[in-house]
Amino acid sequence: MSGKDMALAFDYQKIDQAYLDDPFPTYASLREHDPVHQNPDGTYFLTRYEDVVLAMRHPAMSSDKTVDFKPRFGDGPLYTHHTTSLVFNDDPYHSRVRKLMSEAFTPRKMAELDPIIDQIVDGLLDRLGGEGEFDVLRDFALALPTEIIADMLGVPEEHRHKMHNYSTLILGALDPIVSDEKMQAGHDAVEEFGALLEELIAKRREQPTGAEMGEVLASLIFGEVEGERLSPVELVQNCIFLLNAGHETTANLVANGVGILLDFPDQMDRLREDPSLIKTAVEEFLRFQSPLQVGNRKALEEIEMGPEGRKVLIPAGTFLHTCIGAANRDPEIFDDPETVDIGRKPNPQIAFGIGKHICMGNTLGRIEGHTAIGKFVKKFPKLRLNGEKRFHGRARFRGLAQLPVAVN
């Protein structure tokens, strides 16, 4: 099948394993031949950088999913979560909750987390250094954000091992194809983690000054904007959102970053020779393997999208899939986009989104990425792949299921 035929026949609701393993050839075909692609269900799949940015910034684009998620999730816990959390809402709800949630990401809170991140990374690296062989994802990339988010929410040690599974099940329910079993597991995860958070919140209400360094739960409970606080449901569901957003993105960023360096050893050598490149390197990892591959918007009024001479009029009420993974490899924006350049400048990648819905935790994610990947590369000068690198095979998020390495 030619690239054009592949693009015209694409159906986001019927993607196969080949797409899940490597979606980038499909993205390239769509971007070239059908950049504003209409799926058989009437939705559109956007792959050009300019169109994706327009969808994220345009005031007539909605993120609200209270109607669209009802057929998918029914009245269950997943529906409550995804329609209450910050990401799937419009103003005025979005701006109000975002202001209240921002208490968790003040410069003072970020400064408190800096030494905690350093300590966690150093501890993980010391342990791994004595093992010789390990899995980067399981033993390092997942462990770091899990510990950080657990510290931020005050989750006790005995519950922390469950947090990755909660996040995977809740976010996995957003993929275009989800089995009944996985959907039910997602509902159960929201319910179970929500119950744990309710206990933690109740304890913090009783002892508001007993938080450890880095914990933000009290700020979320008692923080006010213009006399308003988060409601009990908003508080629980947006704490779950903090786990999902911070855990998934950072784990994927760190593991993807190490995997990219193994695939491009010249860039690994370059980073070792000049550690100051870590900041631009992280931006390049975010561009090349964007942790969030596909977002969503709904057009509230008709709008034209697409390149000059090939404009498509999208009707009001149409649902759009905004393909960040494709936009971040658009050759109209990025020189030689299929090659990794850890010193790339400029690099206007949009892995954390853009506009009023830009990821609130993007600063924290970058700090974790800089510290974790920078120290990892320095710690293991003999790092090499020690088995099969495999992606987890989800459409909406791009991350590894395993990355076995040897370091001696």
C-alpha positions in Angstrom: 0.0 0.0 0.0 1.4 3.4 -1.0 1.8 6.2 1.5 -1.2 8.0 0.0 -3.4 4.9 0.2 -2.3 4.4 3.8 -3.3 7.9 4.7 -6.7 7.9 3.0 -7.6 4.5 4.5 -6.5 5.4 8.1 -9.1 4.9 10.8 -8.1 5.9 14.4 -10.7 3.5 15.8 -9.1 0.5 14.0 -5.4 1.0 14.6 -3.3 -2.2 14.6 -0.2 -3.5 16.4 2.2 -2.1 13.8 0.8 1.4 14.4 1.1 1.0 18.2 4.7 -0.2 17.9 5.7 2.6 15.6 3.1 5.3 14.6 5.6 7.7 13.0 5.4 6.3 9.4 1.6 6.6 9.6 1.9 10.2 10.9 4.3 11.1 8.0 1.9 9.7 5.4 -1.0 11.5 6.9 0.9 14.8 7.2 2.0 14.6 3.6 -1.2 13.3 1.9 -4.1 14.0 4.2 -3.1 16.3 7.0 -6.7 17.1 8.0 -7.9 13.5 7.8 -11.5 12.6 8.4 -12.0 9.2 10.1 -15.0 7.1 9.2 -16.8 8.1 12.4 -16.6 11.8 11.3 -13.8 12.9 13.7 -10.7 14.5 12.3 -7.0 13.5 12.9 -4.6 16.5 12.7 -0.9 15.9 12.0 0.5 19.3 10.9 2.2 21.4 13.6 0.3 24.6 12.6 -3.1 22.8 12.7 -2.4 21.2 16.1 -1.3 24.5 17.6 -4.3 26.2 16.1 -6.6 23.6 17.7 -4.9 24.1 21.1 -5.0 27.9 21.0 -8.3 28.8 19.2 -10.9 30.2 21.5 -13.7 28.2 19.8 -12.0 24.9 20.6 -13.4 23.0 23.6 -11.8 20.5 25.9 -15.0 19.7 27.8 -15.9 16.0 27.7 -19.0 15.9 29.9 -21.1 14.9 26.8 -18.6 13.0 24.8 -17.4 10.7 27.6 -20.9 9.6 28.7 -21.4 6.9 26.1 -17.8 5.7 26.7 -17.8 5.6 30.5 -21.4 5.7 31.5 -22.0 7.1 35.0 -19.0 5.2 36.5 -15.9 6.4 38.4 -13.9 7.0 35.2 -16.6 9.4 34.0 -16.5 11.3 37.3 -12.7 11.4 37.2 -12.2 12.5 33.6 -15.0 15.1 33.7 -13.9 16.6 37.0 -10.1 16.7 36.5 -8.5 19.7 35.1 -7.6 18.6 31.6 -11.1 17.8 30.2 -12.8 21.1 31.1 -13.3 24.6 29.8 -13.5 28.0 31.5 -14.8 29.1 33.9 -14.3 25.7 35.7 -10.8 25.2 34.1 -9.4 28.6 35.1 -10.8 28.3 38.7 -9.5 24.8 39.3 -6.2 25.6 37.6 -5.6 28.6 39.9 -6.4 26.4 43.0 -4.2 23.6 41.7 -1.3 26.0 41.0 -0.7 26.0 44.8 1.1 22.7 44.2 3.5 24.2 41.7 4.6 27.5 43.2 8.4 28.4 43.0 8.6 27.7 46.7 7.2 24.2 46.3 9.5 23.5 43.3 12.5 24.7 45.4 11.4 22.2 48.2 11.3 19.4 45.7 14.8 20.0 44.2 16.8 18.4 46.9 14.2 15.6 47.2 14.6 14.8 43.5 18.4 14.8 43.9 18.2 12.5 46.8 15.8 10.0 45.2 17.8 9.9 41.9 21.1 9.4 43.8 19.6 6.6 45.9 18.2 4.8 42.8 21.5 5.1 41.0 23.6 3.9 43.9 21.4 0.8 44.2 21.4 0.1 40.4 25.1 0.6 40.2 25.6 -2.5 42.2 23.4 -4.7 40.1 25.1 -4.6 36.7 21.9 -5.4 34.8 18.5 -3.9 35.2 15.5 -2.4 33.4 15.6 1.4 33.0 11.8 1.7 33.0 10.9 -0.5 35.9 13.9 0.2 38.1 14.5 3.8 37.5 12.1 5.8 35.3 9.0 4.7 37.0 10.4 4.8 40.5 11.4 8.5 40.4 8.0 10.1 39.5 6.2 7.6 41.7 8.2 8.7 44.7 7.8 12.4 43.8 4.1 12.3 43.4 3.7 10.1 46.4 5.7 12.7 48.5 3.5 15.5 47.1 0.3 13.7 48.0 1.6 12.3 51.3 1.0 8.6 50.2 2.4 6.2 52.8 5.2 3.8 51.8 2.9 0.7 51.9 0.6 2.1 49.2 3.2 3.4 46.8 3.7 0.2 44.8 0.1 0.4 43.6 0.4 3.9 42.1 1.8 2.9 38.7 -1.0 0.4 38.1 -3.6 3.0 39.1 -2.2 5.5 36.5 -1.9 2.9 33.8 -5.4 1.6 34.2 -7.0 5.1 34.4 -5.2 6.6 31.5 -5.4 3.4 29.4 -9.2 3.8 29.4 -8.7 6.8 27.1 -7.3 4.8 24.3 -9.4 4.4 21.1 -9.8 0.6 21.6 -10.3 -0.6 25.2 -11.6 -4.1 26.2 -14.5 -4.4 28.7 -12.1 -5.9 31.2 -9.6 -3.0 31.0 -12.5 -0.5 31.2 -13.8 -2.1 34.4 -10.2 -2.2 35.8 -10.0 1.6 35.1 -13.3 2.2 37.1 -11.9 0.1 39.9 -8.6 2.0 40.0 -10.4 5.4 40.3 -12.5 4.0 43.1 -9.7 2.4 45.0 -7.2 5.3 44.7 -10.0 7.8 45.4 -10.8 6.0 48.7 -7.1 6.1 49.7 -6.9 9.8 49.0 -10.1 10.5 51.0 -8.4 8.9 54.0 -5.2 11.0 53.5 -7.2 14.2 53.0 -9.2 13.6 56.2 -5.9 13.0 58.2 -4.4 16.2 56.8 -7.5 18.2 57.6 -7.1 17.1 61.2 -3.3 17.8 61.2 -2.7 20.6 58.7 0.8 21.3 59.9 2.1 17.7 59.9 3.3 17.5 56.3 6.7 16.4 55.3 8.9 18.5 53.0 7.5 18.6 49.5 4.0 17.6 50.4 1.3 19.8 48.7 -1.8 18.2 50.0 -2.5 20.9 52.6 -2.1 23.6 50.0 -4.7 21.9 47.8 -7.1 21.3 50.7 -6.9 24.8 52.3 -5.8 27.0 49.3 -8.3 29.7 48.3 -8.8 31.8 45.2 -11.3 34.6 45.7 -12.8 32.9 48.7 -13.3 29.5 46.9 -11.7 26.2 47.6 -11.7 22.9 45.7 -14.8 20.9 46.5 -14.3 17.4 48.1 -14.9 15.7 44.7 -12.7 18.2 42.8 -9.9 17.7 45.4 -9.9 13.9 45.1 -10.2 13.7 41.4 -7.5 16.3 40.7 -5.1 14.6 43.1 -5.7 11.5 40.9 -5.0 13.7 37.9 -1.7 14.8 39.5 -0.6 11.2 39.7 -1.6 10.5 36.1 -0.1 13.6 34.6 3.1 13.7 36.6 3.7 10.0 36.7 3.0 9.0 33.1 4.8 12.0 31.4 7.9 11.9 33.5 8.4 8.1 33.5 8.0 8.1 29.7 10.3 11.1 29.3 13.1 9.5 31.3 12.9 6.0 29.8 12.3 7.4 26.3 15.3 9.7 26.7 17.7 6.9 27.7 16.3 4.8 24.9 16.9 7.5 22.4 20.5 8.0 23.5 21.1 4.2 23.1 19.6 4.5 19.6 21.8 7.5 18.8 25.2 6.7 20.5 26.8 9.8 18.9 24.4 11.9 20.9 25.1 9.9 24.0 28.8 10.7 23.6 28.0 14.3 22.9 26.0 14.6 26.2 28.8 13.0 28.2 31.4 15.3 26.7 29.2 18.4 27.4 26.7 17.8 30.3 25.5 21.4 29.9 23.5 20.1 26.9 21.0 18.3 29.2 18.4 21.0 29.0 18.3 21.1 25.2 18.6 17.3 25.2 15.4 16.9 27.3 13.6 19.3 24.9 14.7 17.0 22.0 13.6 13.9 23.8 10.2 15.5 24.4 10.0 16.3 20.7 11.2 13.0 19.3 9.2 10.7 21.4 6.4 12.9 22.9 5.0 11.2 26.0 1.5 12.4 25.1 1.0 11.5 21.5 -2.6 12.4 20.9 -4.9 15.0 22.5 -8.5 16.1 21.8 -10.6 19.2 21.1 -14.1 19.9 19.8 -14.8 22.7 17.4 -17.6 24.9 18.8 -17.8 26.8 15.5 -16.8 25.9 11.9 -13.1 26.5 11.2 -10.7 26.0 8.3 -7.6 23.9 8.8 -4.9 22.5 6.5 -2.2 23.9 4.2 -2.8 26.6 1.7 -4.6 25.2 -1.3 -5.8 22.2 0.6 -8.0 23.8 3.3 -10.7 21.7 4.9 -13.8 23.3 6.5 -14.4 21.6 9.8 -18.1 21.9 10.9 -19.1 23.1 14.4 -19.5 20.2 16.8 -16.7 18.1 15.2 -14.4 16.2 17.4 -10.6 16.6 16.7 -7.7 14.3 17.5 -4.6 16.6 17.9 -1.6 14.5 17.1 1.3 16.0 19.1 3.6 13.2 18.1 3.2 14.0 14.4 3.3 17.8 14.9 6.6 17.5 16.8 8.2 15.8 13.7 6.7 18.2 11.1 9.5 19.0 8.6 7.9 22.4 7.9 8.9 23.4 11.5 11.9 21.1 12.4 15.0 20.6 10.2 15.7 16.9 9.7 13.0 15.9 12.2 13.6 12.2 12.1 17.1 12.7 13.5 18.0 13.4 17.1 20.0 16.6 17.8 20.4 17.2 21.6 21.5 20.7 20.9 18.6 21.6 18.6 17.8 25.3 18.6 15.2 26.5 18.2 13.0 23.7 19.3 9.4 24.8 19.6 8.2 21.3 20.6 4.7 21.1 22.1 4.9 17.9 24.1 3.4 19.7 27.2 0.8 21.4 25.1 0.4 25.1 24.4 -2.0 27.8 25.3 -4.2 27.9 28.4 -4.2 24.1 28.7 -0.4 23.8 28.8 0.6 21.1 31.4 0.8 22.7 34.8 3.6 20.3 35.9 5.8 21.0 32.9 8.5 22.7 35.0 8.6 19.8 37.5 8.7 17.3 34.7 11.6 19.1 33.1 13.5 19.3 36.4 13.0 15.6 36.9 14.2 14.9 33.4 17.3 17.0 33.6 18.3 15.5 37.0 17.4 11.9 36.2 18.8 11.6 32.7 21.9 13.8 33.3 23.0 11.8 36.4 22.1 8.5 34.8 24.4 9.1 31.8 27.2 10.3 34.0 26.9 7.3 36.4 27.0 4.6 33.7 29.7 5.3 31.1 29.5 1.7 29.8 25.7 1.7 29.4 24.5 -0.6 26.7 21.3 -2.3 25.6 20.9 -5.8 27.1 17.8 -7.2 25.4 14.7 -6.0 23.5 13.6 -2.4 23.9 9.8 -2.6 23.7 7.0 0.1 23.8 3.9 -0.5 25.8 1.6 -0.3 22.9 -0.9 2.4 23.8 -2.1 4.9 21.3 -2.5 8.1 23.3 0.7 7.8 25.3 4.2 6.9 24.0 6.3 5.0 26.4 8.4 1.9 26.9 7.3 -1.3 28.5 10.8 -2.5 29.0 14.4 -1.2 28.4 16.9 -3.8 29.7 20.5 -2.5 30.0 23.9 -3.6 31.3 26.2 -1.1 32.8 29.4 -3.0 33.4 
